[in-house]
Amino acid sequence: MKNKKLIGLLIVLAFITVLVVLNSTLFTLQSISVNWLTTKCELETLKDYTMVDSIEKGESIFLVKKDKIVENLEKKYSYLRVVSIETKFPNKIVIHSAERESMFAIKISDNDYAIVDELGKVLSRVGKDNENIKSSELEAKPIKIILNESISPENYEVGSIIKDESVVGIIGRVSKSLRESNYIPTTSKGVFVSLEVTKKGQNVELFFKTRSGISLVIEDAFDNMTEMLLLGLERYNYFHQQGVTSGAVIVWQNNESKIFARFDENFIKEI
């Protein structure tokens, strides 16, 4: 009986302690700072105090809704990526932030492009031929993507992930495979001008145009995309180093998933 009373007393004391801690001014959010993990380019005019002022202080440090802070900040500042929010007791949080890099320019119409990153987040909407895209000498313009299917402009809201799961899936797969082929976004944009995606049943064909003039065609690309890109890029680099400025490297796989590549110097894409 005494043990039960002791346990009950401890539970009550623990509950009271939690209430005291939650309501203590010592543990209310008083300080917010921003730690930038990348250099700012598109966000160069965004001041840390502007970000901080949009977050309400005075709440218990234990009750801060970090997910909501991330959602609100990334929606308001489309190029912003909140990597993590660190709690520093007793009353401070640090927002570890990075700038998103544009990767693709998805053609919505002749006069409308959605600029997205490799995760499918819409960073901006720009006019014909991407004339309004900012780019430094070290950063190439985004790779234009042509989707051979109907496009719903309302699915491309600035500050949000594209509201079309199939498009997000394609962008994610292509970006992941390029990274696994050691082609980070900046490198990829320096090599490729455009990417045309054509759905073929349950699969897709990828048609890359490069800045050198050589095209790269990946047939049935959903399966083994990275391996196919690795072989295609290896062949592309070989012919590029030989000074070739036309033709296409074509990569495909047979029913046993064995991958092949050939070079067609007279390649003309079917329309």
KOLLUMKOL-938158 format. One record per residue (C-alpha): residue number from 0; residue in three letters; x, y, z. Coordinates in Angstrom, 2 decimals. Layout:
% residues N
@nr NUM | rest ALA | u X | v Y | w Z
...
END
This chain:
% residues 271
@nr 0 | rest MET | u 0.00 | v 0.00 | w 0.00
@nr 1 | rest LYS | u 2.83 | v 2.36 | w 0.91
@nr 2 | rest ASN | u 4.50 | v 1.69 | w -2.46
@nr 3 | rest LYS | u 1.30 | v 2.59 | w -4.31
@nr 4 | rest LYS | u 1.02 | v 5.86 | w -2.37
@nr 5 | rest LEU | u 4.67 | v 6.63 | w -3.10
@nr 6 | rest ILE | u 4.19 | v 5.97 | w -6.82
@nr 7 | rest GLY | u 1.08 | v 8.15 | w -6.86
@nr 8 | rest LEU | u 2.93 | v 10.95 | w -5.08
@nr 9 | rest LEU | u 5.82 | v 10.75 | w -7.54
@nr 10 | rest ILE | u 3.43 | v 10.93 | w -10.50
@nr 11 | rest VAL | u 1.77 | v 14.02 | w -9.03
@nr 12 | rest LEU | u 5.14 | v 15.66 | w -8.35
@nr 13 | rest ALA | u 6.31 | v 14.85 | w -11.91
@nr 14 | rest PHE | u 3.12 | v 16.35 | w -13.35
@nr 15 | rest ILE | u 3.55 | v 19.51 | w -11.28
@nr 16 | rest THR | u 7.20 | v 19.74 | w -12.35
@nr 17 | rest VAL | u 6.22 | v 19.50 | w -16.04
@nr 18 | rest LEU | u 3.61 | v 22.25 | w -15.59
@nr 19 | rest VAL | u 6.12 | v 24.49 | w -13.85
@nr 20 | rest VAL | u 8.74 | v 23.93 | w -16.57
@nr 21 | rest LEU | u 6.27 | v 24.53 | w -19.40
@nr 22 | rest ASN | u 5.06 | v 27.77 | w -17.84
@nr 23 | rest SER | u 8.44 | v 29.01 | w -16.65
@nr 24 | rest THR | u 9.72 | v 32.17 | w -18.34
@nr 25 | rest LEU | u 13.17 | v 30.61 | w -18.23
@nr 26 | rest PHE | u 12.10 | v 28.14 | w -20.92
@nr 27 | rest THR | u 10.13 | v 30.52 | w -23.17
@nr 28 | rest LEU | u 11.50 | v 31.19 | w -26.64
@nr 29 | rest GLN | u 13.48 | v 34.42 | w -26.44
@nr 30 | rest SER | u 16.21 | v 34.16 | w -29.08
@nr 31 | rest ILE | u 16.21 | v 33.00 | w -32.73
@nr 32 | rest SER | u 19.22 | v 32.98 | w -35.02
@nr 33 | rest VAL | u 19.90 | v 31.81 | w -38.58
@nr 34 | rest ASN | u 22.92 | v 29.77 | w -39.64
@nr 35 | rest TRP | u 23.51 | v 29.72 | w -43.41
@nr 36 | rest LEU | u 25.08 | v 26.53 | w -44.74
@nr 37 | rest THR | u 25.42 | v 27.81 | w -48.32
@nr 38 | rest THR | u 26.20 | v 31.09 | w -50.04
@nr 39 | rest LYS | u 23.13 | v 33.19 | w -50.79
@nr 40 | rest CYS | u 22.50 | v 34.24 | w -54.40
@nr 41 | rest GLU | u 18.77 | v 34.38 | w -55.13
@nr 42 | rest LEU | u 18.23 | v 35.11 | w -51.41
@nr 43 | rest GLU | u 20.99 | v 37.71 | w -51.12
@nr 44 | rest THR | u 18.48 | v 40.42 | w -50.17
@nr 45 | rest LEU | u 16.84 | v 38.27 | w -47.47
@nr 46 | rest LYS | u 17.98 | v 39.48 | w -44.07
@nr 47 | rest ASP | u 18.12 | v 37.16 | w -41.08
@nr 48 | rest TYR | u 16.02 | v 39.52 | w -38.98
@nr 49 | rest THR | u 13.28 | v 39.41 | w -41.61
@nr 50 | rest MET | u 13.05 | v 35.63 | w -41.23
@nr 51 | rest VAL | u 13.23 | v 35.83 | w -37.43
@nr 52 | rest ASP | u 10.55 | v 38.53 | w -37.14
@nr 53 | rest SER | u 8.02 | v 36.21 | w -38.79
@nr 54 | rest ILE | u 8.31 | v 33.71 | w -35.90
@nr 55 | rest GLU | u 6.35 | v 34.38 | w -32.72
@nr 56 | rest LYS | u 8.39 | v 34.39 | w -29.51
@nr 57 | rest GLY | u 7.28 | v 33.86 | w -25.91
@nr 58 | rest GLU | u 6.09 | v 30.28 | w -26.36
@nr 59 | rest SER | u 7.53 | v 27.44 | w -24.29
@nr 60 | rest ILE | u 10.69 | v 26.11 | w -25.92
@nr 61 | rest PHE | u 9.18 | v 22.63 | w -25.52
@nr 62 | rest LEU | u 6.06 | v 23.52 | w -27.49
@nr 63 | rest VAL | u 7.66 | v 25.24 | w -30.49
@nr 64 | rest LYS | u 6.07 | v 23.81 | w -33.65
@nr 65 | rest LYS | u 9.18 | v 23.35 | w -35.77
@nr 66 | rest ASP | u 7.32 | v 21.73 | w -38.69
@nr 67 | rest LYS | u 5.03 | v 24.74 | w -38.93
@nr 68 | rest ILE | u 7.99 | v 27.14 | w -38.88
@nr 69 | rest VAL | u 9.63 | v 25.20 | w -41.73
@nr 70 | rest GLU | u 6.39 | v 25.12 | w -43.74
@nr 71 | rest ASN | u 5.73 | v 28.86 | w -43.35
@nr 72 | rest LEU | u 9.30 | v 29.97 | w -44.10
@nr 73 | rest GLU | u 9.75 | v 27.73 | w -47.15
@nr 74 | rest LYS | u 6.37 | v 28.79 | w -48.53
@nr 75 | rest LYS | u 7.14 | v 32.49 | w -48.07
@nr 76 | rest TYR | u 10.71 | v 32.28 | w -49.42
@nr 77 | rest SER | u 10.62 | v 29.77 | w -52.27
@nr 78 | rest TYR | u 14.41 | v 29.48 | w -52.64
@nr 79 | rest LEU | u 14.84 | v 28.78 | w -48.92
@nr 80 | rest ARG | u 15.47 | v 25.29 | w -47.58
@nr 81 | rest VAL | u 15.34 | v 24.86 | w -43.82
@nr 82 | rest VAL | u 17.72 | v 21.97 | w -43.21
@nr 83 | rest SER | u 16.97 | v 21.70 | w -39.49
@nr 84 | rest ILE | u 15.93 | v 23.70 | w -36.44
@nr 85 | rest GLU | u 18.15 | v 23.22 | w -33.42
@nr 86 | rest THR | u 16.94 | v 23.80 | w -29.87
@nr 87 | rest LYS | u 19.46 | v 25.38 | w -27.51
@nr 88 | rest PHE | u 18.30 | v 25.42 | w -23.92
@nr 89 | rest PRO | u 17.00 | v 27.22 | w -22.14
@nr 90 | rest ASN | u 15.36 | v 29.61 | w -24.61
@nr 91 | rest LYS | u 16.95 | v 29.68 | w -28.07
@nr 92 | rest ILE | u 16.50 | v 28.03 | w -31.49
@nr 93 | rest VAL | u 18.86 | v 28.09 | w -34.46
@nr 94 | rest ILE | u 17.48 | v 27.78 | w -37.99
@nr 95 | rest HIS | u 20.07 | v 26.00 | w -40.15
@nr 96 | rest SER | u 19.29 | v 27.17 | w -43.68
@nr 97 | rest ALA | u 20.45 | v 26.70 | w -47.27
@nr 98 | rest GLU | u 19.54 | v 28.16 | w -50.64
@nr 99 | rest ARG | u 17.83 | v 25.87 | w -53.11
@nr 100 | rest GLU | u 19.42 | v 25.62 | w -56.54
@nr 101 | rest SER | u 17.32 | v 25.74 | w -59.68
@nr 102 | rest MET | u 17.59 | v 22.56 | w -61.73
@nr 103 | rest PHE | u 14.83 | v 22.44 | w -64.33
@nr 104 | rest ALA | u 12.59 | v 24.85 | w -66.24
@nr 105 | rest ILE | u 9.36 | v 23.01 | w -66.98
@nr 106 | rest LYS | u 7.51 | v 24.31 | w -70.00
@nr 107 | rest ILE | u 3.94 | v 25.19 | w -69.02
@nr 108 | rest SER | u 3.19 | v 27.05 | w -72.24
@nr 109 | rest ASP | u 5.10 | v 29.05 | w -74.86
@nr 110 | rest ASN | u 5.14 | v 32.02 | w -72.49
@nr 111 | rest ASP | u 5.39 | v 30.31 | w -69.12
@nr 112 | rest TYR | u 8.08 | v 28.22 | w -67.44
@nr 113 | rest ALA | u 8.12 | v 26.84 | w -63.90
@nr 114 | rest ILE | u 11.60 | v 26.89 | w -62.39
@nr 115 | rest VAL | u 11.99 | v 23.93 | w -60.01
@nr 116 | rest ASP | u 14.74 | v 22.34 | w -57.93
@nr 117 | rest GLU | u 15.73 | v 18.68 | w -58.01
@nr 118 | rest LEU | u 13.05 | v 17.80 | w -55.44
@nr 119 | rest GLY | u 10.25 | v 19.28 | w -57.54
@nr 120 | rest LYS | u 9.70 | v 22.48 | w -55.56
@nr 121 | rest VAL | u 8.55 | v 25.41 | w -57.68
@nr 122 | rest LEU | u 10.98 | v 28.27 | w -57.12
@nr 123 | rest SER | u 9.54 | v 30.78 | w -59.60
@nr 124 | rest ARG | u 7.51 | v 31.24 | w -62.78
@nr 125 | rest VAL | u 9.19 | v 33.13 | w -65.59
@nr 126 | rest GLY | u 8.44 | v 34.35 | w -69.09
@nr 127 | rest LYS | u 9.34 | v 33.09 | w -72.52
@nr 128 | rest ASP | u 12.89 | v 31.76 | w -73.03
@nr 129 | rest ASN | u 13.66 | v 32.20 | w -69.32
@nr 130 | rest GLU | u 14.71 | v 35.79 | w -69.90
@nr 131 | rest ASN | u 14.09 | v 36.67 | w -66.25
@nr 132 | rest ILE | u 16.19 | v 33.89 | w -64.72
@nr 133 | rest LYS | u 19.08 | v 35.24 | w -62.69
@nr 134 | rest SER | u 22.35 | v 33.42 | w -63.32
@nr 135 | rest SER | u 25.92 | v 34.09 | w -62.29
@nr 136 | rest GLU | u 28.96 | v 33.33 | w -64.43
@nr 137 | rest LEU | u 29.44 | v 30.11 | w -62.49
@nr 138 | rest GLU | u 25.82 | v 28.90 | w -62.76
@nr 139 | rest ALA | u 24.20 | v 27.73 | w -65.99
@nr 140 | rest LYS | u 20.51 | v 28.28 | w -66.64
@nr 141 | rest PRO | u 18.07 | v 25.51 | w -65.66
@nr 142 | rest ILE | u 17.59 | v 22.56 | w -67.99
@nr 143 | rest LYS | u 14.39 | v 23.04 | w -69.96
@nr 144 | rest ILE | u 11.99 | v 20.11 | w -69.57
@nr 145 | rest ILE | u 9.35 | v 19.37 | w -72.17
@nr 146 | rest LEU | u 6.68 | v 16.96 | w -70.93
@nr 147 | rest ASN | u 4.79 | v 15.40 | w -73.81
@nr 148 | rest GLU | u 1.50 | v 15.42 | w -71.90
@nr 149 | rest SER | u -1.12 | v 17.92 | w -70.82
@nr 150 | rest ILE | u 0.05 | v 20.43 | w -68.21
@nr 151 | rest SER | u -2.18 | v 22.00 | w -65.53
@nr 152 | rest PRO | u -0.71 | v 25.43 | w -64.61
@nr 153 | rest GLU | u -2.44 | v 25.36 | w -61.20
@nr 154 | rest ASN | u -0.21 | v 22.41 | w -60.22
@nr 155 | rest TYR | u 2.85 | v 24.69 | w -60.34
@nr 156 | rest GLU | u 2.36 | v 27.09 | w -57.44
@nr 157 | rest VAL | u 5.46 | v 29.04 | w -56.42
@nr 158 | rest GLY | u 6.72 | v 27.94 | w -53.01
@nr 159 | rest SER | u 5.11 | v 24.49 | w -53.18
@nr 160 | rest ILE | u 6.03 | v 21.05 | w -54.44
@nr 161 | rest ILE | u 4.53 | v 20.34 | w -57.88
@nr 162 | rest LYS | u 1.03 | v 18.95 | w -57.36
@nr 163 | rest ASP | u 1.49 | v 16.18 | w -59.92
@nr 164 | rest GLU | u 3.03 | v 13.06 | w -58.43
@nr 165 | rest SER | u 4.07 | v 11.60 | w -61.79
@nr 166 | rest VAL | u 6.04 | v 14.75 | w -62.70
@nr 167 | rest VAL | u 7.64 | v 14.91 | w -59.24
@nr 168 | rest GLY | u 8.52 | v 11.24 | w -59.61
@nr 169 | rest ILE | u 10.24 | v 11.77 | w -62.96
@nr 170 | rest ILE | u 12.16 | v 14.82 | w -61.72
@nr 171 | rest GLY | u 13.22 | v 12.98 | w -58.60
@nr 172 | rest ARG | u 14.38 | v 9.90 | w -60.50
@nr 173 | rest VAL | u 16.32 | v 11.90 | w -63.09
@nr 174 | rest SER | u 17.95 | v 14.15 | w -60.46
@nr 175 | rest LYS | u 18.89 | v 11.17 | w -58.28
@nr 176 | rest SER | u 20.37 | v 9.26 | w -61.23
@nr 177 | rest LEU | u 22.36 | v 12.31 | w -62.35
@nr 178 | rest ARG | u 23.79 | v 12.72 | w -58.84
@nr 179 | rest GLU | u 24.65 | v 9.03 | w -58.69
@nr 180 | rest SER | u 26.45 | v 9.56 | w -62.00
@nr 181 | rest ASN | u 28.47 | v 12.37 | w -60.33
@nr 182 | rest TYR | u 26.50 | v 15.08 | w -62.14
@nr 183 | rest ILE | u 25.41 | v 17.54 | w -59.44
@nr 184 | rest PRO | u 22.92 | v 20.26 | w -60.49
@nr 185 | rest THR | u 25.58 | v 22.81 | w -61.48
@nr 186 | rest THR | u 27.45 | v 20.23 | w -63.58
@nr 187 | rest SER | u 24.25 | v 18.94 | w -65.16
@nr 188 | rest LYS | u 23.16 | v 22.44 | w -66.17
@nr 189 | rest GLY | u 26.57 | v 23.00 | w -67.72
@nr 190 | rest VAL | u 26.16 | v 19.91 | w -69.92
@nr 191 | rest PHE | u 22.46 | v 19.70 | w -70.78
@nr 192 | rest VAL | u 20.30 | v 22.30 | w -72.50
@nr 193 | rest SER | u 16.98 | v 20.49 | w -72.43
@nr 194 | rest LEU | u 15.25 | v 17.23 | w -71.56
@nr 195 | rest GLU | u 12.20 | v 15.91 | w -73.37
@nr 196 | rest VAL | u 10.22 | v 13.27 | w -71.49
@nr 197 | rest THR | u 7.91 | v 10.95 | w -73.42
@nr 198 | rest LYS | u 5.79 | v 8.39 | w -71.59
@nr 199 | rest LYS | u 5.59 | v 5.00 | w -73.30
@nr 200 | rest GLY | u 3.10 | v 2.85 | w -71.43
@nr 201 | rest GLN | u 4.55 | v 2.18 | w -67.99
@nr 202 | rest ASN | u 7.94 | v 3.53 | w -69.02
@nr 203 | rest VAL | u 9.52 | v 6.74 | w -70.28
@nr 204 | rest GLU | u 12.03 | v 7.84 | w -72.89
@nr 205 | rest LEU | u 14.47 | v 10.60 | w -71.98
@nr 206 | rest PHE | u 15.85 | v 12.77 | w -74.77
@nr 207 | rest PHE | u 18.67 | v 15.07 | w -73.62
@nr 208 | rest LYS | u 20.09 | v 17.85 | w -75.77
@nr 209 | rest THR | u 23.60 | v 18.86 | w -74.74
@nr 210 | rest ARG | u 25.49 | v 22.10 | w -75.18
@nr 211 | rest SER | u 28.04 | v 20.30 | w -77.34
@nr 212 | rest GLY | u 25.43 | v 19.34 | w -79.93
@nr 213 | rest ILE | u 25.43 | v 15.59 | w -79.17
@nr 214 | rest SER | u 22.09 | v 14.19 | w -78.02
@nr 215 | rest LEU | u 21.61 | v 11.47 | w -75.41
@nr 216 | rest VAL | u 18.62 | v 9.14 | w -75.67
@nr 217 | rest ILE | u 17.69 | v 6.83 | w -72.80
@nr 218 | rest GLU | u 15.01 | v 4.34 | w -73.84
@nr 219 | rest ASP | u 12.79 | v 2.59 | w -71.26
@nr 220 | rest ALA | u 14.46 | v 4.69 | w -68.60
@nr 221 | rest PHE | u 12.46 | v 3.87 | w -65.46
@nr 222 | rest ASP | u 14.34 | v 0.63 | w -64.80
@nr 223 | rest ASN | u 18.10 | v 0.89 | w -64.20
@nr 224 | rest MET | u 18.09 | v 4.62 | w -64.96
@nr 225 | rest THR | u 21.38 | v 5.30 | w -63.18
@nr 226 | rest GLU | u 23.20 | v 2.46 | w -64.91
@nr 227 | rest MET | u 21.85 | v 3.58 | w -68.28
@nr 228 | rest LEU | u 22.87 | v 7.18 | w -67.66
@nr 229 | rest LEU | u 26.35 | v 6.11 | w -66.55
@nr 230 | rest LEU | u 26.90 | v 4.20 | w -69.79
@nr 231 | rest GLY | u 25.35 | v 6.95 | w -71.91
@nr 232 | rest LEU | u 27.44 | v 9.68 | w -70.29
@nr 233 | rest GLU | u 30.58 | v 7.60 | w -70.66
@nr 234 | rest ARG | u 29.94 | v 7.27 | w -74.41
@nr 235 | rest TYR | u 28.93 | v 10.94 | w -74.65
@nr 236 | rest ASN | u 32.17 | v 12.08 | w -73.02
@nr 237 | rest TYR | u 34.19 | v 9.88 | w -75.36
@nr 238 | rest PHE | u 32.68 | v 11.40 | w -78.52
@nr 239 | rest HIS | u 32.69 | v 14.91 | w -77.02
@nr 240 | rest GLN | u 36.44 | v 14.63 | w -76.38
@nr 241 | rest GLN | u 36.88 | v 13.54 | w -80.01
@nr 242 | rest GLY | u 35.37 | v 16.85 | w -81.11
@nr 243 | rest VAL | u 32.04 | v 15.40 | w -82.31
@nr 244 | rest THR | u 29.28 | v 18.04 | w -82.37
@nr 245 | rest SER | u 26.26 | v 16.14 | w -83.73
@nr 246 | rest GLY | u 24.58 | v 12.76 | w -83.64
@nr 247 | rest ALA | u 23.24 | v 10.89 | w -80.64
@nr 248 | rest VAL | u 24.24 | v 8.32 | w -78.08
@nr 249 | rest ILE | u 21.34 | v 5.88 | w -77.73
@nr 250 | rest VAL | u 21.07 | v 3.64 | w -74.66
@nr 251 | rest TRP | u 18.63 | v 0.76 | w -74.26
@nr 252 | rest GLN | u 18.26 | v -2.55 | w -72.45
@nr 253 | rest ASN | u 17.00 | v -5.96 | w -73.50
@nr 254 | rest ASN | u 14.48 | v -8.21 | w -71.77
@nr 255 | rest GLU | u 17.23 | v -9.52 | w -69.51
@nr 256 | rest SER | u 18.05 | v -5.96 | w -68.36
@nr 257 | rest LYS | u 21.40 | v -6.01 | w -70.12
@nr 258 | rest ILE | u 22.30 | v -2.46 | w -71.13
@nr 259 | rest PHE | u 23.68 | v -1.45 | w -74.53
@nr 260 | rest ALA | u 24.74 | v 1.82 | w -76.16
@nr 261 | rest ARG | u 25.43 | v 2.88 | w -79.73
@nr 262 | rest PHE | u 26.29 | v 6.09 | w -81.51
@nr 263 | rest ASP | u 24.17 | v 7.26 | w -84.44
@nr 264 | rest GLU | u 25.88 | v 10.07 | w -86.32
@nr 265 | rest ASN | u 22.82 | v 10.63 | w -88.52
@nr 266 | rest PHE | u 20.27 | v 10.57 | w -85.69
@nr 267 | rest ILE | u 17.10 | v 12.59 | w -86.25
@nr 268 | rest LYS | u 14.48 | v 12.57 | w -83.51
@nr 269 | rest GLU | u 11.08 | v 11.36 | w -84.62
@nr 270 | rest ILE | u 8.28 | v 13.90 | w -84.14
END
